[in-house]
Amino acid sequence: MPKRTVKEVSTIVRDYFDSVRTSKFTFDVLDVAYDEKDDQWSVECQLSKVSKESPIRYLVTVDDESGEILEVKAQEESQKWRAE
């Protein structure tokens, strides 16, 4: 059973992007999944600048125990992480 909730993990990811982005942006969580075997969360999210830039999707891996962000991957155009 995970230690963190979906809301907590989503907030961790949002705070990460707040700390690394210098311009205003919109942030949307598209999917959150917990992997019990690896004790990690995967958060698929989308960011775009307020100035109407095309959104960029990211897949962020968060450690459930520490809340540490383990990996951030930008999605390539041809890449799909979940069924749409």
Secondary structure as GFF3:
##gff-version 3
##sequence-region A 1 84
A	DSSP	alpha_helix	6	20	.	.	.	ID=ss1
A	DSSP	beta_strand	25	35	.	.	.	ID=ss2
A	DSSP	beta_strand	40	49	.	.	.	ID=ss3
A	DSSP	beta_strand	56	63	.	.	.	ID=ss4
A	DSSP	beta_strand	69	74	.	.	.	ID=ss5
###
